[in-house]
Amino acid sequence: MNLKRPLRVFSLSAVLAVSGIQASFVGAVHAADSQTMGSLPAGTQGVITEEVNFRTGPGTDFPVIDKLQAGTVVKLLSRNDQNWYQVQVGNTTGWVSGDYIIPKTTDNPNVFRINQYPTGPNFYEVRDGILYHVLGTPLVRTASFYVGPAPANFQTNTIYVRDVNYQFYRRAADGDQLVGTYTPPYVALDLRFPAKVQAADIDNFIQTNRPTSPLIGKGQLFINAQSKYGVNALYLAAHAILESDYGESPIAKDKNNLFGYRAYDSDPYGSAATFTSVEHNIDYLAYFIATSYLNPSGRWYGGSSTLMGMNKYYATDPYWSEKISGIMARIHTYNQAEYMGVSVMAVRAAKPAEPIVVPVSTELTQTFPAGTKAVTKDEVNFRELPSTSANILGKLVLGTELTAIGKGTGNWYKVQNGTQTGWVYGDYITINTAATPATPATPATPATPVISFSDVPAGYWAKPSIDTLVSKHIISGYPDGTFKPTQQITREQSASLLVRALGLGTNNRPAPNVSDLDPKSIYYPAIAAVMDEGIFAGYGGKFNPGSTLTRAEMASILVRAFKLQGTPVNNFKDIQNHWGAKAIGILAANGITSGYPDGTFKPDQPVTREEFAAFLAKTLK
């Protein structure tokens, strides 16, 4: 990038001070009174730095008019003593917290903002000479973690962001200013290089930071694993500390499993493998990482034998590699000379014994008549056994026709693809239910779901709605036989359910014009379909697939998806001036919602799986 001006940092407060208006920083979210400190010069503009609520008044107690996306240009009208700004967007006037606004200068209206990575609210800052990665915003911080010693040209009281190539920028009022490239000490290290760390270094670090840790005194086990399996001992120790909370997680304490091996989201504790000892676990994982992730021929090799390469497949957390690197740097300061002239280590020892894994049941709870067909609704893994930890025989593309043999435990189906027999998860196939199942003997009726969830008992308020959607093959559940009714639903999950409910085709859909979708995701075809149909829209160039769906967003997509009409009924006391008021009113007019007993709708509250099932079932009637 060709920078045409010197690096400068402007704050909104500083710019306003030039105009003779006092400014102050308030480091907490609270309701503010509406008294303004004065009008701003005519024509003063600002730019929204992150998605923020646009409210009717100066405080979080006031209703939300809309959400303003990063990059939105607003007209600044006035400011109060609580750092809230009265702004104008188009013809609408409202209030935004000053922590989400930077000035748009008249001499350089094209404010440059990088394509920040990772996505989502996050930034970097320097504290006591250390660079920290902060999750959240300067106002609302959810977590922070150690990255490494701050470069000499990084300053305190300054916000930094980075791109995917670890080029750091100073977040300035008139644009993001390039500072330079800084890669955290161990992020790009070949993990097949030997660490010069001593067992005492590991033990002392654990003792200092977690005096109660059962890992104290186990430092030599990581050194031994490095010698046997060719994986950096410092990395192994840091990984174990992060995943097991210093060895104090229930899985670590009860199963000697420091790395969460085979602990799946549906039942982490129950599915996690059990090892005979901590040493067995460290050795096994060292071998597994060396052969599967660090070896270029390995199944999960991510393009390099580094933390960045591992992060591609090992963890969905985009910050995982930085967190591991930070712990490594805290245990043993990075010294480039220690890795000069060293060679890649080899795997010298035999593969350790397999851990004890909860056996997978292949018993069929229901069999289908010969010739029963099934078709895939999305791309799905074709597995050797009914478990997400089982070997993958192949990937079945959308529309693959299968022969359905029967249903196993949870929501797994035994199917035949050509001459090969395997298992697929029920969420991704449609069974031809025209034929009556051979077993059990009782014939099924369309109104009776073939799935019974252990956490949705008889009499449960949402059970009729859940059963309705199950019978229509719109929803199923989790491999452990649960539905998890109170779990919040995400945008990508709701997109998938709507595709099934509407019977939308997913072939030949144009690529969505958003930047945060993975074409390899099982949800991608559904998202492409609902965006093509105009049911879903993006925000600021992103879809935010993993974000929770709010009740207002749910109302909006249901109205668009099913083309609901009617005179909006706005009897809810908390939706006045809310951006979703019209859609919520249309749902009420159609008898789909009546809100809460206190007369509210709670439009910004996340939707749970049971709530979405209830709304969708009512809409389908």
C-alpha positions as CSV (number, residue, x, y, z in Angstrom):
1,M,0.0,0.0,0.0
2,N,1.2,3.5,-0.9
3,L,0.6,5.7,2.2
4,K,0.4,9.3,1.1
5,R,0.3,10.9,4.6
6,P,2.2,10.4,7.8
7,L,0.8,8.1,10.4
8,R,-1.5,10.0,12.7
9,V,-4.0,9.1,15.3
10,F,-7.2,11.1,15.6
11,S,-9.9,10.4,18.1
12,L,-13.4,11.6,17.8
13,S,-12.9,13.4,21.0
14,A,-9.9,15.2,19.7
15,V,-11.6,16.3,16.5
16,L,-14.6,17.6,18.5
17,A,-12.2,19.4,20.9
18,V,-10.9,21.4,17.9
19,S,-14.5,22.6,17.5
20,G,-14.6,23.8,21.1
21,I,-16.7,20.9,22.4
22,Q,-15.4,19.0,25.4
23,A,-15.2,15.2,25.0
24,S,-14.6,12.4,27.5
25,F,-14.3,8.6,27.3
26,V,-16.8,6.5,29.3
27,G,-15.7,2.9,29.8
28,A,-19.0,1.3,30.7
29,V,-22.4,0.8,29.0
30,H,-25.2,2.5,30.8
31,A,-28.3,4.5,30.2
32,A,-27.6,8.2,29.7
33,D,-29.7,11.3,30.1
34,S,-30.7,13.1,27.0
35,Q,-29.2,16.4,27.7
36,T,-26.7,17.3,25.0
37,M,-23.5,19.3,25.5
38,G,-24.0,21.2,22.3
39,S,-24.6,20.9,18.6
40,L,-21.8,20.0,16.3
41,P,-20.7,22.0,13.3
42,A,-23.0,21.7,10.3
43,G,-21.9,18.9,8.0
44,T,-19.9,17.0,10.6
45,Q,-19.9,13.3,9.6
46,G,-18.9,10.1,11.2
47,V,-18.3,6.5,10.2
48,I,-19.6,3.5,12.1
49,T,-16.6,1.2,13.1
50,E,-18.6,-1.9,14.0
51,E,-22.2,-3.1,13.9
52,V,-24.1,-1.1,16.5
53,N,-27.6,-0.5,17.6
54,F,-29.2,2.8,16.4
55,R,-31.5,3.8,19.2
56,T,-34.3,6.3,19.9
57,G,-32.4,7.9,22.8
58,P,-28.9,8.2,24.3
59,G,-28.6,4.9,26.3
60,T,-29.1,1.2,26.1
61,D,-32.5,1.4,27.8
62,F,-33.9,3.1,24.7
63,P,-35.6,1.0,21.9
64,V,-33.5,0.0,18.9
65,I,-34.5,1.6,15.6
66,D,-32.2,-0.4,13.4
67,K,-28.7,-1.9,13.3
68,L,-26.0,0.2,11.6
69,Q,-23.3,-1.7,9.9
70,A,-19.5,-1.0,9.9
71,G,-18.7,1.6,7.3
72,T,-22.1,3.4,7.5
73,V,-21.6,7.2,7.1
74,V,-23.8,9.2,9.5
75,K,-24.4,12.9,10.1
76,L,-23.3,14.0,13.6
77,L,-25.8,16.4,15.2
78,S,-24.9,16.6,18.9
79,R,-23.2,14.8,21.8
80,N,-24.1,14.5,25.5
81,D,-21.8,14.1,28.5
82,Q,-22.1,10.3,28.4
83,N,-20.4,10.0,25.0
84,W,-23.6,9.3,23.1
85,Y,-24.1,11.0,19.7
86,Q,-27.3,12.2,18.1
87,V,-26.9,11.2,14.5
88,Q,-28.9,11.3,11.3
89,V,-29.0,8.4,8.8
90,G,-31.0,9.3,5.7
91,N,-34.1,10.9,7.1
92,T,-34.0,9.2,10.4
93,T,-32.5,10.7,13.6
94,G,-31.4,8.6,16.5
95,W,-28.5,7.9,18.9
96,V,-25.3,5.8,18.8
97,S,-22.6,5.3,21.4
98,G,-19.5,7.3,20.6
99,D,-17.3,4.2,21.0
100,Y,-18.6,3.0,17.6
101,I,-18.0,6.2,15.7
102,I,-14.9,7.8,14.1
103,P,-15.0,11.2,12.3
104,K,-15.1,11.3,8.6
105,T,-12.8,14.2,7.7
106,T,-13.7,16.7,5.1
107,D,-10.2,16.7,3.6
108,N,-10.2,12.9,3.1
109,P,-13.7,11.5,2.8
110,N,-12.5,8.1,1.7
111,V,-11.8,6.5,5.0
112,F,-9.7,3.3,4.4
113,R,-10.6,0.2,6.4
114,I,-8.8,-3.1,6.0
115,N,-10.5,-6.4,5.5
116,Q,-10.0,-7.3,9.2
117,Y,-9.1,-10.8,10.3
118,P,-10.4,-12.6,12.2
119,T,-13.9,-11.4,11.6
120,G,-16.1,-10.3,14.4
121,P,-15.5,-7.7,17.1
122,N,-11.8,-8.0,18.1
123,F,-8.7,-5.8,18.3
124,Y,-5.2,-5.8,19.7
125,E,-3.7,-3.5,22.3
126,V,-0.4,-3.1,24.3
127,R,-0.4,-3.5,28.1
128,D,2.9,-3.4,30.0
129,G,4.9,-4.1,26.9
130,I,2.8,-7.1,26.0
131,L,0.5,-7.4,23.0
132,Y,-2.9,-8.7,23.9
133,H,-5.7,-9.9,21.6
134,V,-9.0,-8.6,22.9
135,L,-12.3,-10.1,21.9
136,G,-15.2,-7.7,21.8
137,T,-15.0,-3.9,21.5
138,P,-13.1,-1.3,23.5
139,L,-16.4,-0.7,25.4
140,V,-17.6,-4.3,25.8
141,R,-14.7,-6.7,26.3
142,T,-15.5,-10.4,26.5
143,A,-12.0,-11.9,26.8
144,S,-8.4,-11.2,26.1
145,F,-5.3,-13.4,25.8
146,Y,-1.5,-13.0,25.6
147,V,0.0,-12.8,22.1
148,G,3.6,-12.0,22.8
149,P,6.1,-9.2,23.5
150,A,4.8,-6.0,21.7
151,P,7.0,-4.7,18.9
152,A,8.9,-1.5,19.7
153,N,6.7,0.6,17.4
154,F,3.5,-0.5,19.0
155,Q,2.1,2.0,21.5
156,T,-0.2,1.9,24.5
157,N,-3.7,3.4,24.4
158,T,-3.9,2.6,20.7
159,I,-6.2,0.2,18.9
160,Y,-4.6,-2.2,16.4
161,V,-6.3,-4.5,13.9
162,R,-4.7,-7.0,11.4
163,D,-5.4,-8.7,8.1
164,V,-5.1,-12.3,7.3
165,N,-1.3,-11.9,6.6
166,Y,-0.5,-10.5,10.0
167,Q,-0.1,-7.0,8.7
168,F,-1.0,-4.7,11.6
169,Y,-2.8,-1.4,11.2
170,R,-3.3,1.4,13.7
171,R,-7.0,2.2,13.8
172,A,-7.1,5.9,13.1
173,A,-9.9,8.4,12.6
174,D,-8.9,9.1,9.0
175,G,-8.3,5.4,8.1
176,D,-6.4,2.4,9.1
177,Q,-2.7,3.1,9.0
178,L,-0.2,0.4,8.2
179,V,2.3,-0.2,11.1
180,G,4.0,-3.3,9.8
181,T,4.0,-7.1,9.8
182,Y,4.2,-8.9,13.2
183,T,3.7,-12.6,13.5
184,P,3.3,-14.0,17.0
185,P,6.5,-15.8,18.1
186,Y,5.5,-19.4,17.6
187,V,2.6,-19.2,15.2
188,A,4.7,-19.9,12.1
189,L,7.2,-22.3,13.7
190,D,7.5,-25.8,12.2
191,L,6.2,-27.9,15.0
192,R,8.5,-30.8,13.9
193,F,11.5,-28.7,15.2
194,P,12.7,-29.7,18.7
195,A,12.1,-27.2,21.5
196,K,15.0,-26.3,23.8
197,V,12.6,-26.1,26.7
198,Q,13.4,-27.9,30.0
199,A,10.9,-30.0,32.0
200,A,11.4,-27.5,34.9
201,D,10.3,-24.6,32.6
202,I,7.0,-26.3,32.0
203,D,6.5,-27.4,35.6
204,N,7.4,-23.9,37.0
205,F,4.9,-22.2,34.6
206,I,2.1,-24.5,35.7
207,Q,3.0,-24.2,39.3
208,T,2.9,-20.4,39.1
209,N,-0.3,-20.1,37.1
210,R,-2.3,-23.0,38.6
211,P,-0.9,-24.3,41.9
212,T,-3.6,-26.9,42.1
213,S,-2.9,-28.4,38.7
214,P,-2.4,-32.2,38.5
215,L,0.1,-31.5,35.6
216,I,2.7,-30.2,38.0
217,G,5.7,-32.6,37.7
218,K,4.6,-33.9,34.3
219,G,6.8,-31.6,32.2
220,Q,9.2,-34.5,31.4
221,L,6.4,-36.4,29.7
222,F,6.2,-33.7,27.0
223,I,10.0,-33.8,26.5
224,N,9.9,-37.6,26.2
225,A,7.0,-37.4,23.7
226,Q,9.1,-35.0,21.6
227,S,11.9,-37.5,21.4
228,K,9.7,-40.4,20.5
229,Y,7.2,-38.8,18.1
230,G,9.0,-35.8,16.7
231,V,6.6,-33.1,17.9
232,N,7.7,-29.9,19.6
233,A,7.4,-30.4,23.4
234,L,6.6,-26.8,24.1
235,Y,3.7,-27.0,21.7
236,L,2.4,-30.2,23.3
237,A,2.5,-28.7,26.8
238,A,0.8,-25.5,25.7
239,H,-1.9,-27.4,23.8
240,A,-2.6,-29.6,26.9
241,I,-2.8,-26.6,29.2
242,L,-5.3,-24.8,26.9
243,E,-7.5,-27.8,26.2
244,S,-7.6,-29.2,29.7
245,D,-7.6,-26.0,31.8
246,Y,-4.3,-27.0,33.3
247,G,-5.4,-30.6,33.6
248,E,-8.4,-29.7,35.8
249,S,-11.3,-30.3,33.3
250,P,-13.5,-33.3,34.1
251,I,-12.4,-35.0,30.9
252,A,-8.8,-34.6,31.9
253,K,-9.2,-35.7,35.5
254,D,-11.6,-38.6,34.9
255,K,-10.2,-39.9,31.6
256,N,-6.6,-38.8,31.5
257,N,-7.6,-36.9,28.3
258,L,-5.7,-33.6,28.2
259,F,-6.4,-32.8,24.6
260,G,-10.2,-33.4,24.4
261,Y,-9.5,-36.3,22.0
262,R,-12.8,-37.5,20.5
263,A,-14.8,-35.1,22.7
264,Y,-17.7,-34.2,20.4
265,D,-20.1,-31.3,20.8
266,S,-23.2,-33.4,21.1
267,D,-21.8,-35.1,24.3
268,P,-18.2,-34.0,25.0
269,Y,-17.8,-35.9,28.3
270,G,-19.5,-39.1,27.2
271,S,-17.8,-39.3,23.8
272,A,-14.3,-38.4,25.0
273,A,-11.7,-41.2,24.8
274,T,-10.3,-42.7,28.0
275,F,-6.5,-43.2,28.3
276,T,-4.7,-45.5,30.8
277,S,-2.5,-42.6,32.0
278,V,-1.5,-39.0,31.3
279,E,1.7,-40.4,29.7
280,H,-0.4,-42.6,27.4
281,N,-2.5,-39.6,26.4
282,I,0.5,-37.3,25.6
283,D,2.2,-40.1,23.6
284,Y,-0.9,-41.0,21.6
285,L,-1.7,-37.4,20.8
286,A,1.9,-36.6,19.8
287,Y,1.8,-39.6,17.4
288,F,-1.6,-38.6,16.1
289,I,-0.6,-34.9,15.5
290,A,2.7,-35.9,13.9
291,T,1.1,-38.3,11.4
292,S,-2.2,-36.6,10.7
293,Y,-1.6,-32.9,10.9
294,L,2.2,-32.2,10.6
295,N,3.0,-34.8,7.9
296,P,2.4,-33.4,4.4
297,S,0.8,-36.8,3.5
298,G,-1.4,-36.7,6.6
299,R,-5.2,-36.7,6.4
300,W,-5.6,-33.3,8.1
301,Y,-2.5,-31.5,6.8
302,G,-3.4,-27.8,6.4
303,G,-0.7,-26.7,4.1
304,S,2.1,-26.2,6.6
305,S,3.4,-28.0,9.7
306,T,2.7,-25.0,11.9
307,L,0.0,-23.8,14.3
308,M,-1.5,-21.8,11.4
309,G,-1.6,-25.0,9.3
310,M,-3.2,-27.0,12.1
311,N,-5.8,-24.3,12.8
312,K,-7.3,-24.9,9.4
313,Y,-8.7,-28.3,10.4
314,Y,-7.9,-29.0,14.1
315,A,-10.0,-26.1,15.6
316,T,-12.9,-24.0,14.5
317,D,-11.7,-21.3,16.8
318,P,-9.9,-18.8,14.6
319,Y,-7.9,-17.6,17.6
320,W,-6.7,-21.2,18.5
321,S,-3.2,-20.8,17.0
322,E,-2.6,-17.5,18.7
323,K,-3.7,-18.8,22.0
324,I,-1.4,-21.8,21.8
325,S,1.5,-19.6,20.6
326,G,0.9,-17.2,23.5
327,I,1.1,-20.0,26.1
328,M,4.3,-21.3,24.5
329,A,5.9,-17.8,24.6
330,R,4.9,-17.5,28.3
331,I,6.5,-20.8,29.2
332,H,9.7,-20.2,27.2
333,T,10.6,-16.9,25.4
334,Y,11.0,-17.4,21.7
335,N,14.6,-17.3,20.6
336,Q,15.1,-17.7,16.9
337,A,18.7,-18.9,17.4
338,E,17.4,-22.0,19.1
339,Y,15.8,-23.1,15.8
340,M,18.6,-22.2,13.4
341,G,20.2,-25.1,11.7
342,V,17.9,-27.8,13.3
343,S,16.3,-30.6,11.3
344,V,12.8,-31.9,11.2
345,M,12.4,-34.7,13.7
346,A,11.1,-38.1,12.7
347,V,8.6,-40.4,14.4
348,R,10.9,-42.9,16.1
349,A,8.5,-44.9,18.3
350,A,5.7,-47.3,17.4
351,K,2.1,-46.1,17.6
352,P,0.8,-46.2,21.2
353,A,-2.1,-48.4,22.1
354,E,-5.5,-47.1,21.2
355,P,-7.5,-45.4,23.9
356,I,-10.8,-46.7,25.2
357,V,-13.6,-45.3,23.1
358,V,-17.3,-45.6,23.9
359,P,-18.5,-48.4,21.6
360,V,-20.7,-47.4,18.7
361,S,-24.0,-49.4,18.5
362,T,-24.9,-50.6,15.0
363,E,-28.2,-52.1,16.1
364,L,-31.2,-51.0,14.0
365,T,-34.2,-49.7,15.8
366,Q,-36.2,-49.7,12.6
367,T,-35.7,-51.6,9.3
368,F,-37.2,-50.6,5.9
369,P,-38.7,-52.8,3.2
370,A,-36.3,-53.9,0.5
371,G,-35.9,-51.2,-2.2
372,T,-36.8,-48.2,0.1
373,K,-35.1,-45.2,-1.3
374,A,-33.5,-42.1,0.2
375,V,-32.0,-39.0,-1.3
376,T,-29.4,-36.6,0.2
377,K,-30.6,-33.0,1.0
378,D,-27.1,-31.6,1.4
379,E,-23.6,-32.8,1.0
380,V,-23.0,-35.3,3.7
381,N,-20.3,-37.6,5.0
382,F,-20.8,-41.3,4.2
383,R,-19.3,-43.1,7.2
384,E,-18.3,-46.6,8.1
385,L,-20.1,-46.5,11.5
386,P,-22.9,-44.3,13.0
387,S,-20.6,-41.8,14.6
388,T,-18.9,-38.5,13.7
389,S,-15.6,-40.1,14.8
390,A,-16.0,-43.0,12.4
391,N,-14.0,-43.3,9.2
392,I,-15.4,-41.4,6.2
393,L,-16.0,-43.7,3.2
394,G,-16.7,-40.7,1.0
395,K,-18.8,-37.6,0.6
396,L,-22.2,-37.8,-0.9
397,V,-23.2,-34.8,-2.9
398,L,-26.7,-33.2,-2.8
399,G,-29.3,-35.3,-4.6
400,T,-27.5,-38.6,-4.3
401,E,-30.0,-41.5,-4.4
402,L,-29.4,-44.2,-1.8
403,T,-31.1,-47.4,-0.7
404,A,-32.3,-47.1,2.9
405,I,-31.7,-50.2,5.0
406,G,-32.8,-49.0,8.4
407,K,-32.5,-46.5,11.3
408,G,-30.0,-46.9,14.1
409,T,-29.7,-45.1,17.4
410,G,-29.8,-41.3,17.6
411,N,-30.6,-40.1,14.1
412,W,-28.2,-42.3,12.1
413,Y,-29.4,-44.3,9.0
414,K,-27.8,-47.3,7.5
415,V,-27.8,-46.9,3.7
416,Q,-26.3,-48.4,0.6
417,N,-24.6,-46.3,-2.0
418,G,-24.0,-48.5,-5.1
419,T,-22.3,-51.6,-3.7
420,Q,-21.0,-49.9,-0.6
421,T,-22.9,-49.9,2.8
422,G,-22.4,-47.3,5.4
423,W,-24.1,-44.7,7.6
424,V,-25.3,-41.1,7.1
425,Y,-26.8,-38.6,9.6
426,G,-30.6,-38.2,9.3
427,D,-30.6,-34.4,9.0
428,Y,-29.1,-34.7,5.5
429,I,-31.4,-37.3,3.8
430,T,-35.0,-37.7,3.0
431,I,-36.5,-41.2,3.3
432,N,-39.2,-42.4,1.0
433,T,-41.9,-43.1,3.6
434,A,-44.5,-44.5,1.2
435,A,-43.7,-48.0,2.3
436,T,-44.5,-49.2,5.8
437,P,-41.4,-50.1,7.9
438,A,-40.8,-53.8,8.3
439,T,-40.0,-53.3,12.0
440,P,-41.4,-52.3,14.4
441,A,-44.6,-54.0,13.4
442,T,-46.9,-51.1,14.2
443,P,-47.4,-49.1,11.0
444,A,-46.3,-45.5,11.1
445,T,-48.7,-42.7,10.4
446,P,-47.8,-39.3,8.9
447,A,-48.7,-37.6,12.1
448,T,-46.4,-39.7,14.3
449,P,-42.7,-38.8,14.3
450,V,-40.2,-41.6,13.9
451,I,-37.9,-39.9,16.4
452,S,-38.4,-39.5,20.1
453,F,-36.1,-37.2,21.9
454,S,-35.0,-37.9,25.5
455,D,-35.1,-34.2,26.4
456,V,-38.6,-33.6,24.9
457,P,-40.9,-35.6,27.3
458,A,-44.7,-36.0,26.9
459,G,-46.5,-32.8,27.9
460,Y,-43.5,-30.6,27.0
461,W,-44.9,-27.3,25.7
462,A,-43.1,-27.5,22.3
463,K,-43.4,-31.2,21.7
464,P,-46.4,-31.0,19.3
465,S,-44.5,-28.5,17.2
466,I,-41.3,-30.5,17.3
467,D,-43.2,-33.7,16.4
468,T,-44.9,-31.9,13.5
469,L,-41.6,-30.8,12.0
470,V,-40.0,-34.3,12.6
471,S,-42.9,-35.9,10.7
472,K,-42.3,-33.6,7.8
473,H,-38.6,-34.4,7.8
474,I,-37.7,-30.8,8.5
475,I,-35.9,-31.3,11.7
476,S,-34.3,-34.3,13.5
477,G,-31.9,-34.1,16.4
478,Y,-28.5,-34.9,17.7
479,P,-26.6,-38.2,17.5
480,D,-27.1,-38.8,21.3
481,G,-30.9,-38.8,20.9
482,T,-31.6,-35.3,22.2
483,F,-33.1,-32.3,20.6
484,K,-31.6,-29.6,22.8
485,P,-34.7,-27.5,22.8
486,T,-33.3,-24.6,24.8
487,Q,-30.2,-24.2,22.7
488,Q,-30.0,-21.1,20.6
489,I,-30.4,-21.5,16.9
490,T,-27.9,-19.9,14.4
491,R,-28.6,-18.2,11.1
492,E,-27.0,-21.0,9.1
493,Q,-29.1,-23.6,10.9
494,S,-32.3,-21.7,10.4
495,A,-31.5,-21.3,6.7
496,S,-31.2,-25.1,6.4
497,L,-34.5,-25.7,8.1
498,L,-36.3,-23.2,5.8
499,V,-34.9,-24.8,2.7
500,R,-36.4,-28.1,3.9
501,A,-39.7,-26.5,5.0
502,L,-40.1,-24.7,1.6
503,G,-38.8,-27.5,-0.5
504,L,-36.3,-25.2,-2.2
505,G,-33.9,-26.5,-4.7
506,T,-30.2,-25.8,-4.0
507,N,-28.7,-26.6,-7.4
508,N,-27.3,-23.9,-9.6
509,R,-27.8,-21.1,-7.1
510,P,-25.5,-18.0,-7.6
511,A,-22.7,-17.5,-5.1
512,P,-23.9,-15.3,-2.3
513,N,-22.4,-11.8,-2.3
514,V,-20.9,-12.1,1.1
515,S,-17.4,-12.7,2.3
516,D,-17.7,-15.0,5.3
517,L,-19.1,-18.2,3.8
518,D,-17.2,-21.5,3.3
519,P,-18.3,-23.2,0.1
520,K,-17.4,-26.5,1.7
521,S,-19.7,-26.0,4.6
522,I,-22.7,-28.3,4.7
523,Y,-24.9,-25.2,5.2
524,Y,-23.6,-23.4,2.1
525,P,-26.1,-24.7,-0.5
526,A,-29.0,-23.8,1.9
527,I,-27.6,-20.3,2.5
528,A,-27.1,-19.7,-1.2
529,A,-30.7,-20.7,-1.8
530,V,-32.4,-18.5,0.8
531,M,-30.3,-15.5,-0.2
532,D,-31.1,-16.1,-3.8
533,E,-34.8,-16.2,-2.9
534,G,-34.5,-13.0,-0.9
535,I,-35.4,-14.6,2.3
536,F,-32.2,-13.8,4.1
537,A,-30.0,-10.8,3.6
538,G,-26.4,-10.1,4.5
539,Y,-25.1,-7.4,6.9
540,G,-22.2,-5.2,5.8
541,G,-21.1,-7.8,3.2
542,K,-21.3,-10.7,5.6
543,F,-23.9,-13.4,6.4
544,N,-22.7,-14.2,9.9
545,P,-23.6,-17.9,9.6
546,G,-22.7,-18.8,13.2
547,S,-24.5,-15.8,14.8
548,T,-27.6,-16.5,16.8
549,L,-30.9,-15.6,15.2
550,T,-33.0,-13.0,17.1
551,R,-36.7,-13.1,17.4
552,A,-37.1,-10.0,15.2
553,E,-34.9,-11.6,12.5
554,M,-37.0,-14.8,12.8
555,A,-40.2,-12.8,12.2
556,S,-38.7,-11.0,9.2
557,I,-37.5,-14.2,7.5
558,L,-40.8,-16.0,8.1
559,V,-42.8,-13.2,6.6
560,R,-40.5,-13.1,3.5
561,A,-40.2,-16.9,3.2
562,F,-44.0,-17.6,3.4
563,K,-45.1,-14.3,1.9
564,L,-47.3,-13.6,4.9
565,Q,-49.7,-10.7,4.6
566,G,-52.1,-8.8,6.8
567,T,-52.5,-5.6,8.7
568,P,-49.7,-5.5,11.3
569,V,-50.9,-5.9,14.9
570,N,-48.5,-3.9,17.1
571,N,-49.8,-4.6,20.5
572,F,-46.3,-5.3,22.0
573,K,-45.0,-2.5,24.2
574,D,-41.3,-3.1,23.3
575,I,-41.4,-3.0,19.5
576,Q,-42.3,0.7,18.9
577,N,-39.8,2.2,16.5
578,H,-38.1,-1.2,16.2
579,W,-36.8,-2.1,12.7
580,G,-38.7,-5.5,12.9
581,A,-42.0,-4.1,14.1
582,K,-43.9,-4.6,10.8
583,A,-42.9,-8.2,10.4
584,I,-43.6,-9.0,14.1
585,G,-47.0,-7.3,13.7
586,I,-47.8,-9.5,10.6
587,L,-46.9,-12.6,12.5
588,A,-49.3,-11.5,15.2
589,A,-52.0,-10.7,12.6
590,N,-51.7,-14.3,11.3
591,G,-52.0,-15.8,14.8
592,I,-48.4,-17.1,14.8
593,T,-47.3,-15.2,17.8
594,S,-48.9,-13.6,20.9
595,G,-45.7,-12.5,22.6
596,Y,-45.0,-12.9,26.3
597,P,-47.5,-12.6,29.2
598,D,-46.0,-9.2,30.2
599,G,-47.1,-7.7,26.8
600,T,-43.6,-7.8,25.3
601,F,-42.1,-9.6,22.3
602,K,-38.4,-9.3,23.2
603,P,-37.4,-8.7,19.6
604,D,-33.6,-8.7,20.3
605,Q,-33.6,-11.9,22.3
606,P,-32.0,-14.9,20.6
607,V,-34.3,-17.7,19.4
608,T,-34.1,-21.2,20.8
609,R,-34.6,-24.4,18.9
610,E,-37.9,-25.0,20.5
611,E,-39.1,-21.5,19.8
612,F,-38.1,-21.7,16.2
613,A,-39.9,-25.1,15.9
614,A,-43.1,-23.6,17.4
615,F,-43.1,-20.6,15.1
616,L,-42.3,-22.6,12.0
617,A,-44.9,-25.3,12.8
618,K,-47.6,-22.6,13.2
619,T,-46.5,-20.9,10.0
620,L,-46.8,-24.2,8.1
621,K,-50.4,-24.8,9.2
